[in-house]
Amino acid sequence: MAVFSFMAVFLFIFEGVIAKVQLEPQNATVLQHSEARFNCCVNEPGWAVMIWSLNRLLALTILETSGVVNSTGRFSASDYSTGGASKWEFIIENVLREDSGQVMCQIQGSEPVTAQLSVQESGAVEIEGANRTATEGEQVTFQCLAVGWFPAPLLSWALNGMPVTKELFNSSFVEAGTVLNSSSSLSITASSSVLVECLATVPALGTPERSGVFLTVAKVDKPQTRDQTVLIAVTVSFSAAALLVLIIIAIVLCCKRKKGASECPAI
């Protein structure tokens, strides 16, 4: 192994081949303890030596003629060369937060090409308390905690799977050693039973982590309103009858006062 390393460095220093080198992706964001992969492509044969480094520390060396000649720990490479183009994939296994930084691929006689690696952490998320019960019209507040994330997770809420507008909740975060803890509170007016979910995510996480509780809303019994039409009709009828009686009484009294008159008004 030492002989191969010496030969690789020797060739790297003295070979004069200038090749076009491409490194992809230019930016990679992955979760801690997962894998990171980068591809270095050389457009023509005869490059002899390829060196990969992470944060300026040598990770492995590849010879065009014999492949990987030295690799350490979590670093490996796979050959995907076709025709006249060479393509090697550099693999970092079980990536750690401290791996974040610069990944470099260099061919002898050419300028190094670099990419950036960002390692993030996914923690836990939970809505405080269990399922809730509320009365229709009651104001209900939910509290969500996201612990052990890096960077600070983006927190959001959903009701029956539908996103809640940002105006209805607020979020904040605090440092806890090397990670960040976030919290968010949501206040809603109970109108109907609903599944309440809190979601947490970082760019490297494909699907958000989520926690959910169920809110059961009890309806308020409202006093029944009677049909006013019948009441109005009855009132009008009684009023008309009373008015008629008053008119009759008035006529009778008028007739008694006019005892001397020859006739009384007709009823």
C-alpha positions in Angstrom: 0.0 0.0 0.0 2.8 2.4 0.8 4.4 1.7 -2.6 1.2 2.4 -4.4 0.7 5.7 -2.4 4.3 6.7 -3.3 3.7 6.0 -6.9 0.5 7.9 -6.9 2.1 11.0 -5.5 5.0 10.7 -7.8 2.7 10.5 -10.9 0.6 13.3 -9.5 3.5 15.6 -9.3 5.3 14.9 -12.5 2.5 14.0 -15.0 1.7 16.9 -17.3 -1.7 15.7 -18.7 -4.3 18.5 -18.6 -7.8 17.2 -18.6 -11.2 18.8 -18.1 -12.7 17.7 -14.8 -16.3 18.0 -13.6 -17.5 17.4 -10.0 -21.1 16.9 -9.2 -23.2 17.7 -7.4 -21.8 21.1 -6.5 -23.8 21.2 -3.3 -25.0 18.1 -1.3 -27.1 18.2 1.8 -27.6 15.0 3.7 -28.7 13.7 7.1 -26.1 12.6 9.6 -25.4 8.9 9.6 -26.5 8.6 5.9 -24.3 8.5 2.8 -22.9 11.3 0.7 -21.9 10.7 -3.0 -20.0 12.8 -5.4 -19.0 12.1 -9.0 -15.8 13.2 -10.7 -15.8 13.0 -14.5 -12.6 13.3 -16.7 -13.3 13.9 -20.4 -10.3 12.1 -21.8 -8.0 9.1 -20.9 -4.4 9.4 -19.7 -5.0 11.2 -16.4 -3.1 8.6 -14.3 -4.0 9.8 -10.8 -7.1 11.1 -9.1 -7.1 12.3 -5.6 -10.1 12.9 -3.3 -10.0 14.9 -0.2 -12.5 16.1 2.5 -11.8 19.4 4.2 -8.3 19.3 2.8 -7.5 15.9 4.3 -6.6 13.1 1.9 -9.5 10.5 1.7 -8.4 8.2 -1.1 -6.3 7.9 -4.2 -7.3 6.3 -7.6 -5.0 5.2 -10.4 -6.6 5.0 -13.9 -4.9 1.7 -14.5 -5.6 -0.1 -11.3 -8.4 1.8 -9.5 -8.4 2.6 -5.7 -5.0 2.1 -4.2 -5.7 3.4 -0.7 -8.9 4.2 1.2 -9.5 4.8 4.8 -12.4 4.1 7.1 -15.7 5.5 5.7 -14.4 6.4 2.3 -14.7 4.3 -0.9 -15.1 4.8 -4.6 -17.0 3.1 -7.5 -16.0 3.2 -11.2 -18.7 4.2 -13.7 -16.4 5.0 -16.6 -17.7 4.5 -20.2 -15.8 4.7 -23.5 -13.3 7.5 -23.4 -14.7 9.3 -20.4 -13.8 8.4 -16.8 -16.3 8.7 -14.0 -15.6 7.8 -10.4 -18.1 8.1 -7.6 -16.7 9.1 -4.2 -18.7 7.7 -1.3 -18.7 8.9 2.3 -20.4 6.5 4.6 -22.0 7.3 8.0 -21.5 11.0 7.5 -21.0 13.2 10.6 -21.7 16.8 11.3 -18.0 17.5 11.3 -17.8 16.3 7.7 -19.6 19.4 6.5 -17.3 21.5 4.3 -15.3 21.1 1.1 -15.0 18.0 -1.0 -12.2 18.1 -3.6 -11.4 16.0 -6.7 -8.0 16.7 -8.4 -6.3 15.2 -11.5 -2.6 15.6 -11.9 -1.8 18.6 -14.1 -5.3 20.1 -13.6 -6.8 22.6 -11.2 -8.7 21.0 -8.3 -12.5 21.1 -8.5 -14.5 21.5 -5.3 -18.0 21.0 -4.0 -19.8 21.7 -0.7 -21.2 19.1 1.7 -23.7 20.0 4.4 -24.7 17.5 7.1 -27.9 18.1 9.0 -29.6 16.3 11.9 -33.2 15.1 12.2 -34.7 15.1 15.7 -38.0 14.4 17.3 -41.3 16.3 17.2 -44.3 16.0 19.5 -47.5 17.9 20.4 -47.7 18.3 24.1 -50.6 16.4 25.8 -53.0 13.9 24.5 -56.3 14.1 22.5 -58.4 17.1 23.5 -62.1 17.9 24.0 -63.6 21.4 23.6 -66.9 23.1 23.4 -68.0 24.7 20.1 -66.7 28.2 20.0 -64.0 27.7 22.6 -60.5 28.9 21.9 -58.0 26.0 22.0 -54.2 26.3 22.0 -51.7 23.5 21.0 -48.0 23.5 21.8 -45.5 21.6 19.6 -41.8 20.8 20.6 -39.1 19.7 18.2 -35.9 18.5 20.0 -32.5 17.6 18.7 -32.3 19.2 15.2 -29.7 21.0 13.2 -30.2 23.5 11.7 -33.4 24.7 13.4 -36.3 22.9 11.8 -39.1 24.5 9.9 -42.3 24.0 11.9 -45.8 24.0 10.4 -49.3 22.9 11.3 -52.1 21.0 9.5 -55.8 20.5 10.2 -57.2 17.3 8.7 -54.2 17.3 6.4 -54.7 20.9 5.2 -51.9 23.4 5.9 -52.5 26.2 8.4 -51.6 29.7 7.4 -48.6 31.2 9.2 -50.6 34.0 10.7 -52.3 31.5 13.0 -49.2 30.2 14.8 -45.7 31.4 16.0 -42.4 29.5 16.3 -39.1 30.0 18.1 -35.9 28.0 18.8 -33.1 27.8 21.3 -29.6 26.3 21.3 -29.1 23.1 23.2 -25.4 22.2 23.0 -24.6 21.2 19.4 -28.3 21.0 18.4 -31.3 23.3 18.3 -34.7 22.9 19.9 -37.8 24.6 18.4 -41.3 25.2 19.7 -44.5 26.4 18.1 -48.0 27.3 19.4 -51.3 27.2 17.5 -54.6 28.7 18.6 -57.8 27.8 16.9 -61.5 28.3 17.6 -63.2 25.0 18.0 -65.9 24.5 15.3 -65.8 20.8 14.4 -63.8 17.7 15.4 -60.4 17.7 13.6 -57.0 16.0 13.4 -54.3 18.5 14.5 -50.8 17.8 13.3 -47.4 19.5 13.8 -44.7 19.0 11.1 -41.0 19.5 11.4 -38.4 19.4 8.6 -34.9 20.4 7.4 -33.8 20.6 3.8 -32.1 17.2 3.9 -35.2 15.4 5.2 -37.4 14.2 2.3 -40.6 13.7 4.3 -41.4 15.9 7.4 -41.5 14.3 10.8 -45.0 14.8 12.3 -47.0 14.4 15.5 -50.8 14.5 15.7 -53.6 14.7 18.3 -57.4 14.6 17.8 -59.7 17.5 18.9 -63.2 16.5 19.6 -65.7 19.4 19.6 -69.0 19.1 21.5 -71.9 21.0 20.0 -73.7 23.7 22.1 -77.5 23.1 22.3 -79.2 26.3 21.2 -82.8 27.2 22.3 -85.3 26.4 19.6 -87.0 29.5 18.1 -90.8 29.0 17.7 -92.6 29.9 14.5 -93.5 33.6 14.9 -96.1 33.5 12.0 -98.7 31.5 14.1 -98.1 33.8 17.1 -98.6 36.9 15.0 -101.8 35.5 13.4 -103.3 34.6 16.8 -102.4 38.1 18.2 -104.0 39.8 15.3 -107.1 37.7 15.6 -107.5 38.4 19.3 -106.8 42.1 18.7 -109.5 42.3 16.0 -112.0 40.5 18.2 -111.3 42.8 21.1 -111.7 45.8 18.9 -115.0 44.5 17.6 -116.3 44.0 21.1 -115.2 47.5 22.1 -117.1 48.9 19.1 -120.2 47.0 20.0 -120.0 48.2 23.6 -119.6 51.8 22.5 -122.6 51.6 20.2 -124.8 50.1 23.0 -123.8 52.8 25.4 -124.5 55.4 22.8 -128.0 54.0 22.2 -128.8 54.1 25.9 -127.8 57.7 26.1 -130.2 58.6 23.3 -133.3 57.0 24.8 -135.3 59.8 23.3 -134.1 59.2 19.8 -136.4 57.4 17.4 -133.8 55.0 16.1 -130.3 53.8 17.0 -127.4 53.3 14.7 -127.5 50.0 13.0 -125.1 47.4 14.2 
